[in-house]
Amino acid sequence: NIIGCYLQDTKIVLAHSPFEKQNGFLNKLIRYENFITALQYFGYAKLGLPYMGVGRNLSYKKDLFESFKGFEKNKGTLSGDDDLFINAVATSKNTEICLAKDSFTYTKPQTTFINWINQKRRHLQTGFNYKWYHIVALFLFSLSSFMFYGLFFILLAKMYMLQIVLGIFIGTLFIKLASTYRIFTKLGVSDLRFISLPLDFIYILYLFLLFFLLLLKPKKSWK
């Protein structure tokens, strides 16, 4: 459980909150997006750069919360006050992660695409309030994915060194699958493992749509 992950200097424990498995492609996409998000914040935390936590499954000590004056500094945000709290106070020394299966908190996902996109737009807006170097790290992560697929399709359209381009593209995808093979099980989404390649491409399209919608018409209310 989460309590068992506290060490001597630990003030924060980041845990995992998968979405419930339901029928339909949207559910698979939502759970895959949640998987990628978990990979990011757990991975960066292990590298000594914790930047967020999921409020559905998160633990921190009372003295840390009170020293930061709770959520007072983030009371103007539409959502993500717990997320911004972690971004402000988490460090490489005071933060641990917990991936024990009995610590997972399963939650119900959105059931319509519009509601899910609106929810994610709010989360993305919260991210703009992160520390600048966290924003840069997350931007570079997304940019690398855009460039990977973008360059592939540009070179494919130009028929430039087709065999080499295809070889690099397919090889990279399978390296990615192999490197995350066990992590799918670790994070409770083993059923997505063998459809992760098409889901990854659709995830990139989702990111593009999300950024476009945010720039086109920023979400400033819950409605």
Sine and cosine of phi, psi and omega as CSV:
sin_phi,cos_phi,sin_psi,cos_psi,sin_omega,cos_omega
0.00,0.00,0.06,-1.00,-0.08,-1.00
-0.90,0.43,-0.65,0.76,-0.05,-1.00
-0.85,0.53,-0.58,0.81,0.00,-1.00
-0.93,0.37,-0.21,0.98,0.00,-1.00
-1.00,0.01,-0.14,0.99,0.04,-1.00
-0.96,0.28,0.77,-0.64,0.10,-0.99
-0.95,-0.30,-0.12,-0.99,-0.09,-1.00
-0.86,0.52,-0.68,0.73,-0.07,-1.00
-0.98,-0.19,0.11,0.99,-0.09,-1.00
-0.96,0.27,0.76,-0.66,0.09,-1.00
-0.90,-0.43,-0.37,0.93,-0.09,-1.00
-0.71,-0.71,0.68,-0.73,0.14,-0.99
-0.81,-0.58,0.85,-0.53,0.04,-1.00
-1.00,-0.08,0.82,-0.57,0.00,-1.00
-0.86,-0.50,0.03,-1.00,-0.16,-0.99
-0.96,-0.29,0.62,-0.79,0.04,-1.00
-0.75,-0.66,1.00,0.05,0.03,-1.00
-0.95,0.32,0.36,-0.93,0.13,-0.99
-1.00,0.00,0.49,-0.87,0.00,-1.00
-0.90,0.44,0.60,-0.80,0.04,-1.00
-0.98,0.19,0.82,-0.58,0.03,-1.00
-0.72,-0.69,0.10,-0.99,0.02,-1.00
-0.97,0.25,0.43,-0.90,0.11,-0.99
0.97,-0.26,0.44,-0.90,-0.02,-1.00
-0.94,0.34,-0.59,0.81,-0.01,-1.00
-0.85,0.52,-0.65,0.76,0.02,-1.00
-0.88,0.47,-0.64,0.77,0.03,-1.00
-0.90,0.43,-0.67,0.74,0.00,-1.00
-0.92,0.40,-0.67,0.74,0.02,-1.00
-0.89,0.46,-0.69,0.72,-0.01,-1.00
-0.94,0.34,-0.54,0.84,0.05,-1.00
-0.94,0.35,-0.67,0.74,0.05,-1.00
-0.87,0.49,-0.65,0.76,0.04,-1.00
-0.91,0.42,-0.60,0.80,0.06,-1.00
-0.89,0.46,-0.72,0.69,0.01,-1.00
-0.89,0.45,-0.67,0.74,0.03,-1.00
-0.87,0.49,-0.68,0.73,0.02,-1.00
-0.90,0.43,-0.67,0.74,0.06,-1.00
-0.82,0.57,-0.66,0.75,-0.04,-1.00
-0.93,0.38,-0.81,0.58,-0.13,-0.99
-0.97,0.25,-0.48,0.87,0.12,-0.99
-0.95,0.31,-0.68,0.74,-0.02,-1.00
-0.89,0.45,-0.73,0.69,0.01,-1.00
-0.91,0.41,-0.58,0.82,0.04,-1.00
-0.90,0.44,-0.65,0.76,0.04,-1.00
-0.91,0.41,-0.48,0.88,0.04,-1.00
-0.99,0.13,0.00,1.00,0.01,-1.00
1.00,0.00,0.32,0.95,-0.03,-1.00
-0.75,-0.66,0.87,0.49,0.02,-1.00
-0.91,0.42,0.69,-0.72,-0.06,-1.00
-0.73,-0.68,-0.22,0.97,-0.01,-1.00
-0.33,-0.94,0.20,-0.98,0.13,-0.99
-0.53,-0.85,0.38,-0.93,0.02,-1.00
-1.00,-0.07,0.87,-0.49,-0.07,-1.00
-0.86,0.51,-0.38,0.93,0.01,-1.00
-0.93,0.36,-0.34,0.94,-0.01,-1.00
-0.42,-0.91,1.00,0.07,-0.16,-0.99
-0.46,-0.89,0.62,-0.79,0.00,-1.00
-0.71,-0.71,0.65,-0.76,0.09,-1.00
-0.47,-0.88,0.37,-0.93,-0.07,-1.00
-0.99,0.16,0.53,-0.85,-0.08,-1.00
-0.88,0.48,-0.64,0.77,-0.05,-1.00
-0.91,0.42,-0.55,0.83,0.06,-1.00
-0.92,0.39,-0.70,0.71,0.01,-1.00
-0.87,0.49,-0.71,0.71,-0.04,-1.00
-0.94,0.33,-0.56,0.83,0.00,-1.00
-0.92,0.39,-0.43,0.90,0.04,-1.00
-1.00,-0.03,0.01,1.00,-0.06,-1.00
0.89,0.46,0.65,0.76,0.11,-0.99
0.87,0.50,-0.71,-0.71,-0.01,-1.00
-0.99,-0.14,0.24,0.97,-0.09,-1.00
-0.85,0.53,-0.66,0.75,-0.06,-1.00
-0.94,0.34,-0.31,0.95,-0.06,-1.00
-0.91,-0.42,0.32,0.95,-0.10,-0.99
-0.93,0.37,-0.27,0.96,0.00,-1.00
-1.00,0.09,-0.08,1.00,-0.03,-1.00
-1.00,0.09,0.51,-0.86,0.02,-1.00
-0.94,0.33,-0.57,0.82,0.00,-1.00
-0.37,-0.93,0.22,-0.98,0.09,-1.00
0.99,0.11,0.41,0.91,0.01,-1.00
-0.90,0.43,-0.60,0.80,0.06,-1.00
-0.93,0.37,-0.59,0.81,0.04,-1.00
-0.88,0.47,-0.74,0.67,-0.01,-1.00
-0.93,0.36,-0.52,0.85,0.08,-1.00
-0.87,0.48,-0.73,0.68,0.03,-1.00
-0.89,0.46,-0.66,0.75,0.00,-1.00
-0.87,0.50,-0.55,0.83,-0.06,-1.00
-0.99,0.17,-0.57,0.82,-0.18,-0.98
-0.93,-0.37,-0.25,0.97,-0.05,-1.00
-0.96,0.29,0.67,-0.74,0.06,-1.00
-0.71,-0.71,0.13,-0.99,0.02,-1.00
-0.91,0.41,-0.43,0.90,-0.07,-1.00
-1.00,-0.01,-0.46,0.89,-0.10,-0.99
-0.97,-0.24,0.11,0.99,-0.11,-0.99
-0.85,-0.53,0.72,-0.69,0.11,-0.99
-0.80,-0.60,0.32,-0.95,0.08,-1.00
-0.91,-0.41,0.43,-0.90,0.01,-1.00
-0.77,-0.64,0.88,-0.47,-0.02,-1.00
-0.89,-0.46,0.29,0.96,0.05,-1.00
-0.92,0.40,0.70,-0.72,-0.06,-1.00
-0.86,0.51,-0.57,0.82,-0.03,-1.00
-0.97,0.26,-0.05,1.00,0.06,-1.00
-0.99,-0.13,-0.15,0.99,-0.03,-1.00
-0.90,0.43,0.62,-0.79,0.12,-0.99
-0.88,-0.47,0.96,-0.29,-0.02,-1.00
-0.99,0.13,0.69,-0.72,0.00,-1.00
-0.77,-0.64,0.37,-0.93,-0.01,-1.00
-0.98,0.20,0.73,-0.68,0.01,-1.00
-1.00,0.08,0.20,-0.98,0.15,-0.99
-0.89,0.45,0.47,-0.88,-0.04,-1.00
-0.93,-0.38,-0.07,1.00,0.08,-1.00
-0.80,-0.60,0.53,-0.85,-0.04,-1.00
-0.90,0.44,-0.66,0.75,-0.04,-1.00
-0.89,0.46,-0.72,0.69,-0.01,-1.00
-0.90,0.44,-0.62,0.79,0.02,-1.00
-0.91,0.41,-0.71,0.70,0.01,-1.00
-0.88,0.47,-0.68,0.74,0.03,-1.00
-0.88,0.47,-0.64,0.77,0.05,-1.00
-0.89,0.45,-0.69,0.72,-0.02,-1.00
-0.94,0.34,-0.50,0.87,0.07,-1.00
-0.90,0.44,-0.65,0.76,0.05,-1.00
-0.89,0.45,-0.67,0.74,0.01,-1.00
-0.90,0.44,-0.64,0.77,0.00,-1.00
-0.91,0.41,-0.63,0.77,0.05,-1.00
-0.88,0.47,-0.62,0.78,0.07,-1.00
-0.86,0.51,-0.64,0.76,-0.02,-1.00
-0.88,0.47,-0.43,0.91,0.03,-1.00
-0.93,0.38,-0.22,0.98,0.03,-1.00
-0.99,-0.13,0.08,1.00,0.07,-1.00
-0.92,0.39,0.21,-0.98,0.15,-0.99
-0.88,0.48,0.53,-0.85,-0.16,-0.99
-0.86,0.52,-0.61,0.79,-0.05,-1.00
-0.96,0.27,-0.41,0.91,0.13,-0.99
-0.94,0.34,-0.66,0.75,0.03,-1.00
-0.88,0.47,-0.69,0.73,0.01,-1.00
-0.89,0.46,-0.70,0.71,-0.01,-1.00
-0.88,0.47,-0.68,0.73,-0.01,-1.00
-0.94,0.34,-0.60,0.80,0.04,-1.00
-0.89,0.45,-0.69,0.73,0.00,-1.00
-0.91,0.42,-0.57,0.82,0.06,-1.00
-0.88,0.48,-0.75,0.66,0.00,-1.00
-0.92,0.38,-0.65,0.76,-0.02,-1.00
-0.88,0.48,-0.62,0.78,0.00,-1.00
-0.89,0.46,-0.60,0.80,0.03,-1.00
-0.94,0.34,-0.68,0.73,0.05,-1.00
-0.86,0.52,-0.71,0.71,-0.05,-1.00
-0.92,0.38,-0.61,0.79,-0.01,-1.00
-0.87,0.49,-0.80,0.61,-0.01,-1.00
-0.96,0.29,-0.62,0.78,-0.03,-1.00
-0.88,0.47,-0.74,0.67,0.01,-1.00
-0.90,0.44,-0.59,0.81,0.02,-1.00
-0.87,0.48,-0.75,0.66,-0.05,-1.00
-0.94,0.33,-0.54,0.84,0.07,-1.00
-0.90,0.43,-0.74,0.67,0.01,-1.00
-0.92,0.39,-0.57,0.82,0.03,-1.00
-0.91,0.42,-0.67,0.74,0.00,-1.00
-0.91,0.41,-0.54,0.84,0.00,-1.00
-1.00,0.08,-0.09,1.00,-0.03,-1.00
0.83,0.56,0.60,0.80,-0.07,-1.00
-1.00,0.04,0.88,-0.47,0.01,-1.00
0.71,0.70,0.81,0.58,-0.21,-0.98
-0.82,0.58,-0.74,0.67,-0.06,-1.00
-0.90,0.44,-0.65,0.76,0.01,-1.00
-0.93,0.38,-0.69,0.72,0.00,-1.00
-0.88,0.48,-0.72,0.69,0.02,-1.00
-0.89,0.46,-0.65,0.76,0.00,-1.00
-0.89,0.45,-0.70,0.71,0.02,-1.00
-0.91,0.41,-0.68,0.73,-0.03,-1.00
-0.89,0.46,-0.79,0.62,-0.03,-1.00
-0.91,0.42,-0.66,0.75,0.02,-1.00
-0.88,0.47,-0.67,0.74,0.01,-1.00
-0.89,0.45,-0.67,0.74,0.01,-1.00
-0.89,0.46,-0.67,0.75,-0.03,-1.00
-0.97,0.26,-0.50,0.87,0.14,-0.99
-0.90,0.44,-0.66,0.75,0.03,-1.00
-0.89,0.46,-0.68,0.74,0.02,-1.00
-0.90,0.43,-0.70,0.72,-0.03,-1.00
-0.91,0.42,-0.63,0.78,-0.05,-1.00
-0.95,0.30,-0.38,0.93,0.00,-1.00
-0.95,-0.30,0.09,1.00,-0.13,-0.99
-0.81,0.59,-0.77,0.64,-0.04,-1.00
-0.98,0.22,-0.43,0.90,-0.06,-1.00
-0.93,0.37,-0.52,0.85,0.06,-1.00
-0.84,0.54,-0.69,0.72,0.03,-1.00
-0.93,0.37,-0.67,0.74,-0.02,-1.00
-0.86,0.52,-0.58,0.82,-0.04,-1.00
-0.99,-0.16,0.20,0.98,0.16,-0.99
0.98,0.19,0.40,0.91,0.01,-1.00
-0.75,-0.66,0.69,0.73,-0.06,-1.00
-0.88,0.48,-0.42,0.91,-0.01,-1.00
-0.94,0.35,-0.30,0.95,-0.01,-1.00
-1.00,0.00,-0.10,1.00,-0.13,-0.99
-0.83,0.56,-0.75,0.66,-0.13,-0.99
-1.00,0.03,0.00,1.00,0.15,-0.99
-0.90,-0.44,0.29,0.96,-0.06,-1.00
-0.94,0.34,-0.46,0.89,-0.02,-1.00
-0.92,0.40,-0.78,0.62,0.09,-1.00
-0.92,0.40,-0.57,0.82,0.03,-1.00
-0.90,0.44,-0.57,0.82,0.00,-1.00
-0.91,0.42,-0.66,0.75,0.03,-1.00
-0.91,0.41,-0.69,0.73,0.02,-1.00
-0.91,0.41,-0.56,0.83,0.06,-1.00
-0.87,0.49,-0.63,0.77,0.04,-1.00
-0.90,0.43,-0.67,0.74,0.06,-1.00
-0.89,0.46,-0.63,0.78,0.05,-1.00
-0.87,0.49,-0.70,0.72,0.03,-1.00
-0.88,0.48,-0.68,0.73,0.01,-1.00
-0.88,0.48,-0.71,0.71,0.02,-1.00
-0.89,0.46,-0.66,0.76,-0.04,-1.00
-0.91,0.42,-0.72,0.69,0.03,-1.00
-0.90,0.44,-0.64,0.77,0.00,-1.00
-0.90,0.44,-0.72,0.70,0.00,-1.00
-0.91,0.42,-0.60,0.80,0.00,-1.00
-0.92,0.38,-0.64,0.77,0.04,-1.00
-0.95,0.30,-0.57,0.82,-0.04,-1.00
-0.94,0.33,-0.70,0.72,-0.05,-1.00
-0.46,-0.89,1.00,0.02,-0.02,-1.00
-0.82,0.58,0.64,-0.77,0.01,-1.00
-1.00,0.09,0.94,-0.35,-0.08,-1.00
-0.93,-0.37,0.04,1.00,0.02,-1.00
-0.55,-0.83,0.18,-0.98,0.03,-1.00
-0.96,0.27,-0.36,0.93,-0.10,-0.99
-1.00,0.00,0.00,0.00,0.00,0.00
